[in-house]
Amino acid sequence: MRVLVFPSWYPPDGGSFFVEQIQALQKIGIKDISVLYAEPVGLRKIFSNGFKSTIRKFRIERNEEFGIITIRKKYYQLPKFQLVNLYLQTKAFLCLFDQFQKDNRMPDVIHVHSAVWAGWAAYKIKQRYEIPYVITEHRGRFTLNHPSCRKKVKGWFSFFLTRIYGNANRVILVARHLINGLQKYIAPDDGRIAIIPNGVFTDRFSMKEEKKKEAFTFVSVGGLNFLKGYDVLLKAFEILLNKSTADIRLEIVGGGSEERTLKELSLSLGLQDHVFFWGSQSREEVASILRNSDAFVLATRLEAQPVCFIEAMSCGLPIVATEAVPEEICPEFVGFRVPVDSVNSIASAMEDVLLNYRTFDNYKIREFAISSFDFLKVAGKIMQVYEQTFENPLCGT
């Protein structure tokens, strides 16, 4: 089977878990799998690198990246012109596909990661060549579990999403609650839908060795932006710090637009001796930091199905999360789910973990991660979807 992957974003623009999913598919036997990526380039980068230098890089590039044949073409991304960017992105994808089919036989299936907007290119290609496509939807905006979601799903999206989802042969949702915002385009009971979570290579994570240390360490991993709720987490940690007599520490892993603001907030709350910002780290470093922590906290306002959550469980960590995290991935023995934006609830749940840490079964938490989210198991389910699509290409329209 030949599979062609169309990611809506991809390294270096995020999406490292797409790479790992493809690697998992390779491991279970799908060897003929390649990536086409229309890579956005902002005007700032064009002017900073020099126009001629940037233009030279707009030609199609074919390389082996992470052990995966990857074919890229850059396109201009204009600020605030989303429809224009959709057109330019689609044009780049179609150009890449034209080049691909000159050098290779047609793919059996196209796998789109997020309909916005690689899905439009797959739809166009299907209209022309009748190649079936599968969509995996990752975007938390479709959960509709926070007011910001509706701002991220514009009215004009409907024209495109109705056609993208209506013509998809299969639709994979990484969590059930994504159907909240997608039922305008695909019915919740549509036979094309499969729920398959994100995965991790759980063997890259391990539980910490028992050893004495001075502080009980909470850790949080994610992009430092408003939707991840780090402002709420810092305020909750201040409450816990003032209330508890224990020596506690909070480590935050990730970079982003609010890094400076959050560091200033930490300082204003008097947390500078108890909160440590790691910045962006490699997957290997993240695994090490998690392994040496005691509990994981995710104060997110908006989430589809967080990979960092699975990584933390793979290290056996008890978890405090908001209700933005799907209930099915956070059973009671894993930890606590609390209301979004509730500083007091997060502080209270963190205190419960601190006081009752020994009641959590770290081995059970890790086994849950392995049995439910290990990438080889997840890849097996995705492979079944490919096979079903190839043998019986259902389509909604």
Secondary structure, 3 states (H helix, E strand, C coil): CCEEEEECCCCCCCCHHHHHHHHHHHHCCCCCEEEEEEEEEEHHHHHHHCHHHHHHCCCCEEEEECCEEEEEEEEEECCCCHHHHHHHHHHHHHHHHHHHHHHCCCCCEEEEECHHHHHHHHHHHHHHHCCCEEEEECCHHHHCCCHHHHHHCCCCHHHHHHHHHHHCCEEEECCHHHHHHHCCCCCCCCCCEEECCCCECHHHCCCCCCCCCCCEEEEEECCCCHHHCHHHHHHHHHHHHHHCCCCEEEEEECCCCCHHHHHHHHHHCCCCCCEEEEECCCHHHHHHHHHCCCEEEECCCCCCCCHHHHHHHHCCCCEEEECCCCHHHCCCCCEEEECCCCHHHHHHHHHHHHHCHHHCCHHHHHHHHHHHHEHHHHHHHHHHHHHHHHHCCCCCC
